[in-house]
Amino acid sequence: MSLHTADDTLDAASLTPLKLEQQLIDWRRELHQNPELSNHEYATTKRITQWLNAAGIRILNLGLKTGVVAEIGPQDGPLVALRGDIDALPINEISGVPFSSQQAGVMHACGHDFHTSVILGAAYLLKAREDQLPGRVRLFFQPAEERFNGALQLIEAGALDKVDAIFGLHNAPQLPVGTFSTKGGAFYANVDRFQITVTGKGAHAAHPEEGVDSIVTASHIVTALQTLVSRHFSTKESVVVSVTRIEGGNTWNVLPQDVDLEGTVRTHNAEIREQIPGKIRQVIEGVAQALGAKAELHWFPGPPAVVNTPRWAEFASQAARESGYNVELSEAQMGGEDFAHYLHHVPGAFVSIGSASEFGLHHPKFNPNEKAIYPAAVYFQQLAEKALAELTEK
């Protein structure tokens, strides 16, 4: 149960660390039990708005359908943004925790409930010190990260206007609680999706010579696509091409006319990213032609790579050390994040906070350690204040 109802007001300064820690855990569990998919986070938006209103934190009216943007601090001075995300995934939870999802087939399997609670905690801590802030802190509770369009929605709505620096987080289940990591430069990879339609000629399975086998062609294409990484680009570059879905045929004794393939491409190098669609098209058309079939590529570009500003990545790391974290220099990650869009407009850094889950992100048993929430909230409060001080001095 929450420590207060949605209609109560709450003096943020009156919360002891122990009470705030429990409140953040309670909020996280309430969000976890009531997950909502991207662009449908209506109840989540209402909850967050109520919790912010309870502390007297002002909400910006940006005309968003879902998601919340709030501010703390005086109107003059520098402006720092903190971002959390709020959407869930179409996954059926089997974690067995007592606060499991009550929505069949929907789960916070990526920890966005964790992220939201962290930024809520930072908001309450900052609100308690509002009269001491030398500038504003803008809080993003962003929808639709899993669809990679939530950041673009907030940017279009004006959430990033006048922001001097932005910081965001993702929990890292592979890291212990109390561990922090990030890096300057390319951190997370771009996320592009492709679909390939292979068209052959249907035939009876007993007489394959009368048709053009789209399944055999698709199989050769899957194998050939792996040469993009091993033979077309330097082994020093980070490139992943993964075919994740193959669909064709509807019975056991007929060669299908068409086979569909789907997959993703990840890299940190913008030049390689531009080359890959052409390389894929060359490979699939060549293989298909050799086997008498046709292959067509459909390309769906996603967010670019997350490229941290080196200055702010080091600044965030130093703030983590001062907050008591064990700070590690991260390797480049092949996962994607639409936080990248913010960094194309303003400087900042995206960081990882250890959450020590036995099961990884997007797993139906994913269960981050809630002991990591409150320290992360304190960290982001301190990071925001230190960044405001740094920007004020500049």
C-alpha positions as CSV (number, residue, x, y, z in Angstrom):
1,M,0.0,0.0,0.0
2,S,1.1,3.6,-0.7
3,L,1.9,5.8,2.3
4,H,-0.8,8.3,1.1
5,T,-3.8,8.3,-1.2
6,A,-3.9,9.9,-4.6
7,D,-5.9,12.8,-3.1
8,D,-3.5,13.5,-0.3
9,T,-0.9,16.2,-0.3
10,L,2.6,15.3,0.9
11,D,5.4,17.5,2.1
12,A,8.4,16.0,0.3
13,A,10.7,17.4,3.0
14,S,8.9,15.4,5.7
15,L,9.7,12.0,4.2
16,T,12.5,10.2,6.0
17,P,14.9,8.2,3.8
18,L,13.3,5.0,5.1
19,K,9.8,6.2,4.4
20,L,10.7,7.4,0.9
21,E,12.5,4.2,0.1
22,Q,9.4,2.2,1.0
23,Q,7.2,4.6,-0.9
24,L,9.3,4.2,-4.1
25,I,9.1,0.4,-3.7
26,D,5.3,0.6,-3.2
27,W,4.9,2.8,-6.3
28,R,7.1,0.5,-8.3
29,R,5.0,-2.5,-7.3
30,E,1.7,-0.7,-8.1
31,L,3.1,0.1,-11.6
32,H,4.3,-3.4,-12.0
33,Q,0.9,-4.8,-11.2
34,N,-0.7,-2.5,-13.8
35,P,1.5,-2.4,-16.9
36,E,0.5,-0.7,-20.1
37,L,1.8,-1.0,-23.6
38,S,3.5,1.8,-25.6
39,N,1.3,4.7,-26.3
40,H,-1.5,3.3,-24.1
41,E,-0.1,4.3,-20.7
42,Y,-3.2,6.2,-19.7
43,A,-3.6,4.9,-16.2
44,T,0.2,5.0,-15.6
45,T,0.2,8.7,-16.7
46,K,-2.7,9.4,-14.3
47,R,-0.9,7.7,-11.4
48,I,2.4,9.6,-12.0
49,T,0.5,12.9,-12.3
50,Q,-1.2,12.2,-9.0
51,W,2.0,11.3,-7.2
52,L,3.7,14.5,-8.5
53,N,0.7,16.6,-7.6
54,A,0.7,15.2,-4.1
55,A,4.2,16.9,-3.5
56,G,3.2,20.1,-5.3
57,I,5.5,19.4,-8.2
58,R,4.3,21.5,-11.2
59,I,3.3,19.6,-14.4
60,L,3.9,21.1,-17.8
61,N,1.0,21.1,-20.1
62,L,2.5,19.9,-23.4
63,G,-0.5,18.2,-24.9
64,L,0.8,14.7,-24.5
65,K,-1.6,11.8,-24.9
66,T,0.5,9.7,-22.5
67,G,3.5,10.5,-20.4
68,V,4.3,13.4,-18.0
69,V,6.8,16.2,-18.0
70,A,7.3,18.1,-14.7
71,E,9.6,20.8,-13.4
72,I,11.2,21.8,-10.1
73,G,13.1,24.9,-9.4
74,P,13.2,28.6,-10.3
75,Q,12.5,29.8,-13.8
76,D,15.9,31.5,-14.2
77,G,19.2,29.7,-14.4
78,P,20.3,26.6,-16.3
79,L,18.0,23.7,-17.0
80,V,18.8,20.0,-16.5
81,A,16.5,17.1,-17.6
82,L,16.2,13.6,-16.0
83,R,14.4,11.0,-18.0
84,G,12.6,7.8,-17.0
85,D,10.4,5.6,-19.3
86,I,7.0,4.2,-18.4
87,D,5.8,1.6,-20.9
88,A,5.7,-2.2,-20.6
89,L,6.1,-5.1,-23.0
90,P,3.7,-7.7,-24.6
91,I,5.1,-10.5,-22.4
92,N,3.2,-12.9,-20.1
93,E,4.8,-12.7,-16.6
94,I,5.9,-15.9,-14.9
95,S,8.1,-14.4,-12.2
96,G,5.9,-15.5,-9.3
97,V,6.3,-12.3,-7.3
98,P,3.3,-11.4,-5.2
99,F,2.8,-8.2,-7.1
100,S,2.9,-9.8,-10.6
101,S,1.2,-8.2,-13.5
102,Q,-2.6,-8.2,-13.4
103,Q,-2.8,-7.6,-17.1
104,A,-2.6,-10.8,-19.1
105,G,0.2,-10.8,-21.7
106,V,1.6,-7.5,-20.5
107,M,4.6,-7.1,-18.2
108,H,7.2,-4.6,-17.0
109,A,9.9,-7.0,-18.2
110,C,12.4,-4.2,-19.0
111,G,12.2,-2.4,-15.7
112,H,10.5,0.8,-16.7
113,D,8.6,0.6,-13.5
114,F,12.0,0.6,-11.7
115,H,13.1,3.7,-13.8
116,T,9.9,5.6,-13.1
117,S,10.2,5.0,-9.4
118,V,13.8,6.2,-9.4
119,I,12.9,9.5,-11.2
120,L,9.9,9.9,-8.9
121,G,12.3,9.6,-5.9
122,A,14.7,12.1,-7.4
123,A,11.7,14.5,-7.9
124,Y,10.7,14.2,-4.3
125,L,14.2,14.8,-3.1
126,L,14.7,17.7,-5.4
127,K,11.3,19.2,-4.3
128,A,12.5,19.2,-0.7
129,R,15.5,21.3,-1.7
130,E,13.7,23.4,-4.3
131,D,14.6,26.8,-2.7
132,Q,18.3,25.8,-2.9
133,L,18.4,24.9,-6.6
134,P,20.3,27.4,-8.9
135,G,18.2,26.4,-11.8
136,R,15.4,24.0,-13.0
137,V,15.2,20.3,-13.2
138,R,12.8,19.0,-15.8
139,L,11.5,15.4,-15.3
140,F,10.6,13.2,-18.2
141,F,8.2,10.3,-17.7
142,Q,8.4,9.2,-21.3
143,P,6.0,6.8,-23.1
144,A,6.6,4.4,-25.9
145,E,10.3,3.7,-25.4
146,E,9.8,0.1,-26.5
147,R,8.3,1.4,-29.8
148,F,11.2,3.8,-30.2
149,N,9.0,6.8,-30.8
150,G,8.4,8.2,-27.3
151,A,11.4,10.4,-27.2
152,L,10.4,11.9,-30.6
153,Q,7.0,12.6,-29.2
154,L,8.4,14.6,-26.3
155,I,10.9,16.5,-28.5
156,E,8.1,17.4,-30.8
157,A,5.9,18.6,-27.9
158,G,8.7,20.9,-26.7
159,A,9.9,19.0,-23.7
160,L,13.6,19.4,-24.7
161,D,13.3,23.2,-25.2
162,K,16.0,25.2,-23.4
163,V,17.5,22.0,-21.8
164,D,21.2,22.4,-21.2
165,A,22.0,18.8,-20.4
166,I,20.0,15.5,-20.1
167,F,20.6,12.3,-18.1
168,G,18.8,9.0,-18.2
169,L,19.2,5.5,-16.9
170,H,18.6,1.8,-17.6
171,N,18.8,-0.8,-15.0
172,A,21.4,-3.5,-15.7
173,P,20.4,-7.0,-14.4
174,Q,23.9,-8.3,-15.0
175,L,25.4,-5.8,-12.6
176,P,25.3,-6.1,-8.8
177,V,23.3,-3.6,-6.7
178,G,25.6,-0.7,-6.0
179,T,27.4,-0.8,-9.3
180,F,27.2,1.9,-11.9
181,S,28.6,2.0,-15.4
182,T,28.7,4.2,-18.5
183,K,31.1,5.4,-21.1
184,G,31.7,8.5,-23.3
185,G,31.0,8.3,-27.0
186,A,29.0,5.4,-28.6
187,F,27.3,3.5,-25.8
188,Y,24.1,1.8,-27.1
189,A,23.7,0.7,-30.7
190,N,21.3,1.9,-33.3
191,V,18.2,-0.3,-33.8
192,D,17.1,-1.0,-37.4
193,R,14.5,-3.6,-38.4
194,F,14.2,-5.4,-41.7
195,Q,11.7,-7.7,-43.5
196,I,12.6,-9.8,-46.5
197,T,10.0,-11.3,-48.8
198,V,11.2,-14.3,-50.8
199,T,9.0,-15.2,-53.7
200,G,9.3,-18.5,-55.5
201,K,6.9,-20.7,-57.3
202,G,4.6,-23.0,-55.3
203,A,4.5,-26.7,-56.1
204,H,3.6,-30.1,-54.6
205,A,6.3,-31.3,-52.2
206,A,6.6,-34.5,-54.2
207,H,7.6,-32.6,-57.3
208,P,9.9,-29.7,-56.3
209,E,11.3,-29.5,-59.8
210,E,8.0,-28.0,-60.9
211,G,8.4,-25.0,-58.7
212,V,11.0,-22.6,-57.2
213,D,11.6,-23.5,-53.6
214,S,11.2,-20.3,-51.5
215,I,12.1,-22.1,-48.3
216,V,15.5,-23.3,-49.6
217,T,16.1,-19.8,-51.0
218,A,15.3,-18.2,-47.6
219,S,17.6,-20.7,-45.9
220,H,20.5,-19.7,-48.2
221,I,19.7,-16.0,-47.6
222,V,19.9,-16.5,-43.8
223,T,23.3,-18.1,-44.1
224,A,24.6,-15.6,-46.6
225,L,23.6,-12.6,-44.4
226,Q,26.1,-13.7,-41.8
227,T,28.9,-12.9,-44.2
228,L,28.0,-9.2,-43.9
229,V,29.6,-9.2,-40.5
230,S,32.5,-11.6,-41.1
231,R,33.5,-10.6,-44.6
232,H,32.2,-7.1,-45.4
233,F,33.2,-5.1,-42.3
234,S,36.3,-5.0,-40.1
235,T,36.3,-7.3,-37.2
236,K,37.2,-4.3,-35.1
237,E,33.7,-2.8,-35.7
238,S,30.6,-3.8,-33.7
239,V,28.0,-5.1,-36.2
240,V,25.2,-7.6,-35.5
241,V,22.8,-9.0,-38.2
242,S,20.2,-11.3,-36.7
243,V,17.3,-13.0,-38.5
244,T,14.7,-13.5,-35.8
245,R,11.6,-14.7,-37.7
246,I,11.0,-17.1,-40.6
247,E,7.4,-17.7,-41.7
248,G,6.3,-19.7,-44.8
249,G,3.9,-22.4,-45.8
250,N,0.7,-23.7,-44.2
251,T,0.8,-27.4,-44.8
252,W,3.3,-30.3,-44.8
253,N,3.2,-31.4,-48.4
254,V,3.2,-28.1,-50.4
255,L,6.2,-25.8,-51.3
256,P,4.9,-22.3,-50.5
257,Q,5.0,-19.4,-52.9
258,D,6.4,-16.9,-50.4
259,V,8.5,-16.9,-47.3
260,D,8.9,-13.9,-45.0
261,L,12.0,-13.2,-42.9
262,E,12.4,-10.5,-40.3
263,G,15.3,-9.4,-38.2
264,T,17.4,-6.6,-36.8
265,V,20.8,-4.9,-37.5
266,R,22.9,-3.2,-34.7
267,T,26.0,-1.1,-35.0
268,H,27.6,1.9,-33.3
269,N,29.1,3.2,-36.5
270,A,26.9,5.6,-38.5
271,E,28.8,5.1,-41.8
272,I,28.4,1.3,-41.5
273,R,24.7,1.8,-40.7
274,E,24.2,3.7,-44.0
275,Q,25.9,0.9,-46.0
276,I,24.1,-2.1,-44.5
277,P,20.7,-1.8,-46.4
278,G,22.5,-1.8,-49.7
279,K,24.7,-4.7,-48.7
280,I,21.7,-6.7,-47.6
281,R,19.8,-6.0,-50.8
282,Q,22.8,-7.1,-52.8
283,V,23.1,-10.4,-50.9
284,I,19.5,-11.4,-51.0
285,E,18.9,-10.4,-54.6
286,G,22.0,-12.3,-55.7
287,V,21.1,-15.5,-53.8
288,A,17.5,-15.4,-54.9
289,Q,18.5,-14.9,-58.6
290,A,20.9,-17.8,-58.4
291,L,18.1,-20.0,-57.2
292,G,15.5,-18.7,-59.6
293,A,13.5,-16.8,-57.0
294,K,13.0,-13.1,-56.1
295,A,13.8,-11.3,-52.8
296,E,12.6,-7.9,-51.7
297,L,13.9,-5.9,-48.8
298,H,11.8,-3.7,-46.6
299,W,13.9,-1.5,-44.2
300,F,12.6,0.2,-41.0
301,P,15.1,2.5,-39.4
302,G,14.9,2.9,-35.7
303,P,16.7,5.1,-33.2
304,P,20.4,5.9,-33.9
305,A,23.2,4.9,-31.5
306,V,23.3,6.5,-28.1
307,V,26.4,8.7,-28.2
308,N,27.2,10.1,-24.7
309,T,28.8,13.4,-24.4
310,P,32.3,12.5,-23.0
311,R,32.3,15.4,-20.6
312,W,28.9,14.5,-19.1
313,A,29.6,10.8,-19.1
314,E,32.7,11.4,-16.9
315,F,30.8,14.0,-14.8
316,A,28.0,11.4,-14.2
317,S,30.6,8.8,-13.3
318,Q,32.3,11.1,-10.8
319,A,29.0,11.9,-9.2
320,A,28.3,8.2,-8.9
321,R,31.6,7.7,-7.1
322,E,30.7,10.5,-4.7
323,S,27.3,8.8,-4.1
324,G,29.0,5.6,-3.1
325,Y,28.7,3.6,-6.3
326,N,31.2,1.1,-7.5
327,V,31.9,2.8,-10.9
328,E,32.9,0.7,-13.9
329,L,33.7,1.8,-17.5
330,S,31.1,0.1,-19.6
331,E,31.7,-1.8,-22.9
332,A,29.6,-0.7,-25.8
333,Q,26.2,-2.2,-25.6
334,M,24.4,-3.8,-28.6
335,G,20.9,-3.0,-27.2
336,G,19.1,0.1,-28.4
337,E,17.5,3.1,-26.7
338,D,15.5,6.0,-28.0
339,F,17.2,8.2,-25.5
340,A,19.6,8.6,-28.4
341,H,17.2,11.1,-30.0
342,Y,17.7,13.5,-27.1
343,L,21.4,13.4,-27.4
344,H,21.2,14.4,-31.0
345,H,19.8,17.8,-29.7
346,V,21.5,18.4,-26.4
347,P,24.5,17.1,-24.6
348,G,24.2,14.5,-21.8
349,A,24.7,10.9,-20.7
350,F,22.9,7.7,-20.4
351,V,24.0,5.4,-17.6
352,S,23.5,1.9,-16.2
353,I,22.5,1.1,-12.6
354,G,23.0,-2.5,-11.4
355,S,19.7,-4.3,-10.6
356,A,21.0,-7.8,-10.0
357,S,18.2,-9.8,-11.6
358,E,18.8,-13.6,-12.2
359,F,16.9,-13.3,-15.4
360,G,17.7,-10.6,-18.0
361,L,15.7,-7.9,-19.7
362,H,12.6,-8.9,-21.6
363,H,12.5,-12.3,-19.8
364,P,9.1,-13.3,-18.3
365,K,10.9,-13.9,-15.0
366,F,12.8,-10.6,-14.9
367,N,12.9,-9.3,-11.3
368,P,15.2,-6.4,-10.5
369,N,16.4,-6.0,-6.9
370,E,14.3,-3.2,-5.4
371,K,17.2,-2.3,-3.0
372,A,18.7,-0.5,-6.0
373,I,15.8,2.0,-6.4
374,Y,16.3,4.5,-3.5
375,P,20.1,4.8,-3.9
376,A,19.5,5.5,-7.6
377,A,17.0,8.2,-6.7
378,V,19.5,9.9,-4.4
379,Y,22.1,9.7,-7.1
380,F,19.9,11.4,-9.7
381,Q,19.0,14.1,-7.2
382,Q,22.6,14.7,-6.5
383,L,23.6,14.5,-10.2
384,A,21.0,17.1,-11.2
385,E,22.1,19.5,-8.5
386,K,25.8,19.0,-9.3
387,A,25.0,19.5,-13.0
388,L,23.1,22.7,-12.3
389,A,26.0,24.0,-10.2
390,E,28.5,23.1,-13.0
391,L,26.3,24.9,-15.6
392,T,25.9,27.9,-13.3
393,E,29.7,28.3,-13.0
394,K,30.1,28.1,-16.7
